[in-house]
Amino acid sequence: MDSFLTLPAMRVPVVADQEVAVVGGGSAGLAAAIAAARNGARAMLVERYGFLGGTATASLVGPFMGVLTEDHEPVQLIRGLFDEIVRRMEQAGGAIHPSKVALGKGHAGYRLSGHRGVTPFDPEILKVVAAEMCLEAGVRLFLHSQFVRPLQTKGDIEGIVVANKSGLQAIRASVVIDCTGDGDVAAAAGAPMVKCGGADGSGQGATLFFRVKNVDDERVEQYVEEHPDDGVEGKPFGSLVERAKAASDFDLPRDRINFYRTNEAGVWGVNASRILLVDGTCVEDLTRAELEGRRQVLALLRFLRKYVPGCENATIAAVATQIGIRESRRIVGEHVLTLEDLQAGREFPDVIALYNYPVDIHSATDGTGGIQGHIPIAPIYQIPYRSLVPLGVEQLLVAGRCLSATHEAAAAVRVMPACFAMGQAAGTAAALSAKAGVPPRHLDVTLLQRRLLEQGAYLGSQSALTGDCTNSCVHPPWPVA
């Protein structure tokens, strides 16, 4: 039986007065904070961990998914801050630029669909580069701080309350950007939300990523070349999983092993655990997922050592700090991005990003799913600004997987490159809105698009905005390995 306590009123100190406050330091939040600061706003980034990067660092999700078109001369769709961060990591020896990654090979997880132009990266290098770029832009970082509640009057956001070792603290802000992944700020502010999706409403399965070292890279590559059904033509290492199941050596709800060669010799990323029926907004479910995920990590390590050639001496290099959640809450925004939008390649007057990642749904009830290519979509589709603007609440934007989208559409745009692009757009919009004194809902979108183009984003053919047929002169198509 639920019970409640009435707590006494508390005096909370106001520790900052910002134009833009970003909650969540993952791909979307990182880009949003840097973009807001570079566009002249006093920007703060609030992050619960002692480092930035979100799922890319805390959850060890990698590589960044593909950003190149399938053309003979491919075009890089996600640019701007995403590309800048990748190149900074590359200079530090911590990434391979997507233009240099061969399709269907180990760095791409032996996959074709959605994996053209992936980016292998070192999460520790990303932590450093992310912080450096924030500080260089003038972002005020508030690490080890957890969002508690919004400051709000009659639906308008006026800031946020956070909790940390200093206690409860209030941060005033003209515009708040929710980059929590779960829409925590939007939900607490009373914005209309939807939860998960799919036919049974259960959303997607969760995964605890980990990395192994002491792998013989060439033996793994040789095995896949000799067994194409276990590579790009079938389920990765699926026949080995079947053999292990027949020998009662594999009790996980999976039918394949997503195995990614990293930028470091002998180190591979493993995206193979599957925790079912997890509500990413429920602490009991998250606790169960973390415990079961770590059990599955050890089971997968035993499988790799026994069944995958080249992994006989593999040991754990790192296990993610937190479980990877693919789907939880999403806002209902000015536009709900739909599967039909992606299939038609619908053009939006308020486009803020182009992408081409496929609909990638991992079942929440069994071990199936991942990119199958069963749901056709357009070669390139658009993400509109209106999908970042929640209904019912002013002075609030969202970016990342909690955008306004259906279950199927969110399954395509939830990955990190798209989150970077949404974050850059949201941060730029927030800065422009704060400076102009207008709600983000009423921002001149043409002004936002022009600013994004000036700062390296790619919006395709935008003659009305740029005065020519394309802005590809900003970044020409990249040569592909």
TORKEPA-449751 format. One record per residue (C-alpha): x, y, z; residue in three letters. Coordinates in steps of 0.001 Angstrom, whole numbers, padded with zeros to 6 digits, always signed. Layout:
N
XYZala;...
This chain:
481
+000000+000000+000000met;+001417+003382-001027asp;+001825+006068+001595ser;+003036+009630+001390phe;+004802+012107+003622leu;+004304+015857+003613thr;+007717+017452+003841leu;+008236+020910+005310pro;+008850+023806+002930ala;+012530+024248+002181met;+014626+027276+001294arg;+016744+026380-001725val;+019673+028646-002630pro;+019826+029998-006190val;+023355+029274-007339val;+023198+030360-010985ala;+021245+032584-013344asp;+021675+031275-016883gln;+020154+031958-020249glu;+020262+028240-021126val;+020369+025253-018772ala;+020912+021823-020316val;+020017+018745-018276val;+021980+015633-019250gly;+025525+015530-020620gly;+025157+012792-023242gly;+025405+013211-027002ser;+022411+015550-027227ala;+023214+017516-024075gly;+026879+017921-024902leu;+026058+019339-028331ala;+023249+021501-026943ala;+025432+023129-024307ala;+028324+023841-026674ile;+025973+025193-029342ala;+024180+027452-026871ala;+027446+028885-025576ala;+028924+029368-029045arg;+025805+031284-029990asn;+026380+033758-027203gly;+024262+032370-024357ala;+025287+031937-020747arg;+024980+028159-020764ala;+025181+025549-018023met;+025335+021765-018433leu;+024023+019627-015555val;+025248+016017-015479glu;+024751+013350-012806arg;+028131+011656-013367tyr;+031598+013103-012950gly;+032166+012990-016726phe;+030316+013748-019949leu;+029318+011533-022852gly;+026199+009755-021593gly;+025587+006433-023285thr;+028843+006787-025238ala;+030889+006758-022026thr;+028750+005654-019076ala;+027064+002907-021109ser;+030028+002137-023427leu;+027730+002266-026472val;+029860+002262-029586gly;+030708+002769-032308pro;+028713+005827-033310phe;+026321+004512-035949met;+026672+005296-039637gly;+026490+008846-040965val;+027127+008305-044686leu;+024609+007884-047478thr;+024574+004732-049593glu;+025498+006630-052767asp;+028440+005767-055000his;+029974+009012-053732glu;+028561+009046-050198pro;+027648+012251-048406val;+028105+012684-044678gln;+024701+013624-043242leu;+025566+014381-039603ile;+028261+017065-039455arg;+028657+020181-037342gly;+029570+019503-033726leu;+029436+015740-034213phe;+032139+015868-036864asp;+034196+018351-034848glu;+034177+016096-031791ile;+035104+013047-033882val;+038020+014887-035488arg;+039235+016127-032111arg;+039212+012555-030832met;+040949+011386-034008glu;+043735+013917-033464gln;+044162+012539-029943ala;+044405+008969-031272gly;+040976+008131-029889gly;+038774+007629-032954ala;+038649+006566-036597ile;+036771+009038-038780his;+033685+007455-040417pro;+035033+008198-043876ser;+037864+005729-043177lys;+035813+002773-041890val;+035122-000084-044300ala;+031539-001310-044532leu;+030876-004919-043480gly;+034174-005363-041643lys;+034946-005720-037953gly;+034784-002014-037115his;+031237-001999-038509ala;+030280-005167-036642gly;+030125-007078-039937tyr;+026887-005296-040710arg;+025657-003497-043812leu;+022366-001834-042931ser;+022887+001414-041045gly;+026604+000838-040635his;+028084+002800-043516arg;+030400+005312-041916gly;+030419+004205-038287val;+032880+005818-035884thr;+034955+003616-033553pro;+036104+005733-030595phe;+037757+005531-027189asp;+035258+006530-024463pro;+038043+007808-022204glu;+039278+010158-024936ile;+035699+011303-025505leu;+035366+012246-021826lys;+038375+014550-022126val;+037468+016046-025513val;+033872+016665-024422ala;+034935+018568-021314ala;+037568+020554-023191glu;+035107+021660-025869met;+032553+022705-023259cys;+035069+024765-021318leu;+036502+026329-024485glu;+032988+027417-025485ala;+032349+028922-022061gly;+029883+026307-020790val;+029555+026203-017021arg;+029703+022544-015976leu;+027723+021227-013015phe;+028805+017611-012593leu;+027678+015164-009888his;+024286+016876-009999ser;+020920+015180-010406gln;+017807+016913-011719phe;+015068+017058-009068val;+012263+019270-010338arg;+011568+022251-012588pro;+011080+025802-011382leu;+007752+026625-012933gln;+004972+029209-012944thr;+001742+028642-014907lys;+003370+026188-017273gly;+006445+028313-018020asp;+009822+026849-017098ile;+011959+029289-015115glu;+014811+026950-014235gly;+015512+023724-012394ile;+016318+022348-008958val;+019229+019909-008692val;+020616+017754-005885ala;+024305+017175-005235asn;+026809+016982-002394lys;+026116+020661-001672ser;+022438+019900-001110gly;+019465+021168-003108leu;+020322+024035-005434gln;+018224+026142-007810ala;+019373+027269-011247ile;+017377+029977-012989arg;+017289+029798-016768ala;+015480+031516-019633ser;+015321+028225-021565val;+015826+024659-020320val;+016792+021807-022646ile;+015827+018290-021574asp;+018530+015883-022760cys;+017906+013233-020099thr;+016882+010565-022627gly;+013838+009750-020506asp;+012195+013182-020745gly;+012583+013702-016990asp;+012258+017493-017107val;+009368+017482-019556ala;+007464+014857-017563ala;+007968+016706-014263ala;+006858+019956-015906ala;+003570+018409-016986gly;+004228+018152-020707ala;+002152+015458-022423pro;+004198+012264-022744met;+003968+008809-024258val;+005766+005776-022900lys;+007546+003109-024934cys;+005449+001757-027796gly;+005062-001217-030065gly;+002140-003596-030313ala;+002350-004618-026649asp;+003541-001274-025306gly;+006698-002807-023886ser;+009225-000775-025850gly;+012698-002185-026514gln;+015020-004514-024674gly;+017907-003163-022602ala;+021595-004003-022953thr;+024657-003778-020738leu;+027621-003160-023037phe;+031149-004276-022255phe;+034560-004481-023890arg;+037035-007348-024044val;+040788-007244-024644lys;+043484-009748-025671asn;+041520-010641-028814val;+043385-011897-031888asp;+041905-009435-034380asp;+043052-011242-037490glu;+041653-014624-036421arg;+038226-013109-035805val;+038312-011394-039202glu;+039465-014621-040866gln;+036631-016618-039295tyr;+034002-014228-040629val;+035545-014239-044095glu;+035385-018032-044116glu;+031841-018126-042667his;+029860-015368-044420pro;+026589-016567-042896asp;+028040-015450-039563asp;+028904-012025-040963gly;+027307-009538-043292val;+025078-012127-044946glu;+023417-013420-041787gly;+023199-013130-038025lys;+026620-012182-036610pro;+028116-015343-035061phe;+024640-016881-035125gly;+025812-020393-035939ser;+028156-020315-032949leu;+025266-019242-030712val;+023182-022147-032051glu;+026024-024582-031348arg;+026432-023246-027805ala;+022695-023487-027140lys;+022663-027093-028347ala;+025434-027829-025831ala;+023551-026011-023043ser;+026337-023408-022928asp;+024177-020393-023764phe;+021091-019416-021735asp;+020751-015801-022848leu;+017733-014580-024843pro;+019822-013787-027924arg;+020307-015315-031354asp;+023432-013373-032369arg;+026493-011565-031021ile;+027010-007970-032088asn;+030788-007723-031893phe;+032633-004510-032833tyr;+036328-004033-033379arg;+037434-000788-031694thr;+040154+001668-032628asn;+042491-000128-030189glu;+044228-003342-031248ala;+042871-006433-029532gly;+039911-004627-027958val;+036337-005331-029088trp;+032965-004006-027970gly;+030181-006470-027168val;+026545-005475-027703asn;+024901-008805-026937ala;+023268-008914-023538ser;+019474-008617-023525arg;+017417-007736-020458ile;+013703-008053-021086leu;+010703-005975-020020leu;+012649-003108-018472val;+010906+000173-017679asp;+013724+002687-017868gly;+011842+005066-015547thr;+011305+002494-012766cys;+014080+002106-010182val;+013130-001512-009404glu;+013370-002446-013088asp;+016671-000629-013478leu;+018101-002397-010442thr;+017044-005778-011813arg;+018488-004879-015225ala;+021887-003901-013818glu;+022199-007136-011835leu;+021030-009365-014677glu;+023200-007474-017164gly;+026359-008177-015173arg;+025445-011842-014921arg;+025050-011934-018685gln;+028418-010221-019210val;+030224-013118-017534leu;+028151-015644-019497ala;+029035-013897-022752leu;+032714-013828-021849leu;+032638-017603-021320arg;+030919-018012-024688phe;+033485-015860-026503leu;+036398-017759-025013arg;+034969-021176-025871lys;+033320-020615-029247tyr;+034682-017563-031092val;+038055-018087-032798pro;+040533-015453-031659gly;+038822-014909-028307cys;+040345-017827-026385glu;+042399-015463-024196asn;+039880-012636-024005ala;+039412-010846-020697thr;+037131-008017-019646ile;+038539-004586-020440ala;+035564-002597-019115ala;+031905-003020-018238val;+029481-000138-018660ala;+028719+001980-015624thr;+025012+001839-016381gln;+022524-000215-018362ile;+021739+000964-021890gly;+018059+001923-022281ile;+016773+002206-025843arg;+013278+003489-025154glu;+011237+004948-022298ser;+009315+008257-022334arg;+008899+010656-025244arg;+007229+014039-025429ile;+004187+014848-027520val;+005450+017806-029503gly;+004368+020254-032159glu;+005006+017450-034659his;+005078+013722-033941val;+007672+012193-036260leu;+006186+009022-037776thr;+007298+005968-039682leu;+005373+007358-042648glu;+007514+010510-042483asp;+010651+008357-042713leu;+009283+006130-045450gln;+008205+009051-047612ala;+011360+011039-046932gly;+008952+013864-046085arg;+010404+017349-046382glu;+009762+019731-043501phe;+010036+023534-043704pro;+011607+023449-040223asp;+014154+020698-040941val;+017096+020734-038512ile;+018808+017429-039416ala;+019004+014789-042147leu;+019660+011131-041427tyr;+019333+007639-042875asn;+019680+005151-040006tyr;+017155+002288-040329pro;+014331+001392-037967val;+016229-000586-035313asp;+013880-002303-032856ile;+015215-004724-030239his;+012397-006804-028806ser;+011564-006273-025134ala;+010032-009738-024772thr;+012540-012055-026470asp;+016009-012093-027971gly;+015083-011099-031506thr;+015545-007796-033211gly;+018182-005344-034092gly;+018569-004106-037619ile;+016775-006515-039915gln;+015917-004318-042882gly;+012297-005455-042647his;+010879-001927-042485ile;+011706+000038-045647pro;+012421+003760-045316ile;+013621+006513-047641ala;+017370+006759-048395pro;+017383+010071-046486ile;+014770+011461-044127tyr;+014393+014689-042130gln;+013951+015607-038472ile;+011875+018773-037899pro;+012432+021378-035205tyr;+008811+020989-034081arg;+009606+017475-032801ser;+011871+019111-030202leu;+009155+021470-028932val;+006800+019932-026320pro;+003170+020858-026084leu;+001808+022505-022962gly;+005047+023947-021529val;+006919+027100-022528glu;+010662+027795-022376gln;+011458+024091-022736leu;+013084+022119-025569leu;+014078+018464-025733val;+016779+016698-027721ala;+017710+013046-028021gly;+015627+009908-027842arg;+012859+011636-025845cys;+011839+013699-028896leu;+008293+013667-030214ser;+008149+010518-032350ala;+006313+007244-032703thr;+007791+003933-031547his;+009072+003095-035051glu;+010416+006546-035914ala;+012139+006875-032546ala;+013829+003522-033179ala;+015600+005123-036141ala;+016604+008497-034696val;+017479+007404-031135arg;+021130+006687-032013val;+023950+009014-031023met;+024783+010846-034299pro;+021151+011943-034643ala;+021175+012970-030968cys;+024226+015168-031605phe;+022394+016874-034478ala;+019226+017391-032428met;+021296+018734-029543gly;+023108+021244-031731gln;+019774+022449-033102ala;+018165+022689-029657ala;+021140+024534-028147gly;+021270+026983-031027thr;+017508+027545-030841ala;+017624+028074-027085ala;+020362+030701-027400ala;+018527+032532-030177leu;+015270+032411-028226ser;+016867+033705-025051ala;+018586+036565-026870lys;+015419+037528-028751ala;+013170+037167-025714gly;+010734+034880-027545val;+009582+031389-026552pro;+011348+028600-028490pro;+007950+027649-029919arg;+007785+030995-031743his;+011402+031220-032877leu;+012007+032206-036500asp;+013061+028779-037807val;+014731+030294-040881thr;+017103+032125-038541leu;+017843+028847-036748leu;+018503+027019-040018gln;+020838+029749-041264arg;+022808+029626-038035arg;+023067+025827-038192leu;+024395+026009-041756leu;+026908+028668-040764glu;+028157+026344-038027gln;+028681+023293-040192gly;+025385+021416-040057ala;+024051+019776-043212tyr;+020457+020337-044251leu;+020640+019137-047839gly;+019368+021307-050659ser;+018431+024615-049055gln;+018512+027195-051864ser;+016096+029470-050009ala;+018478+029621-047088leu;+021919+029590-048699thr;+021367+031171-052087gly;+022557+028122-053993asp;+021452+024550-054643cys;+023360+022925-051808thr;+025514+023658-048808asn;+027815+020738-049566ser;+030606+023276-050107cys;+030809+023510-046309val;+031918+019876-046122his;+032365+018037-049445pro;+031537+014331-049631pro;+034177+012299-047821trp;+036224+009561-049498pro;+035215+006180-048160val;+037476+003251-047291ala;
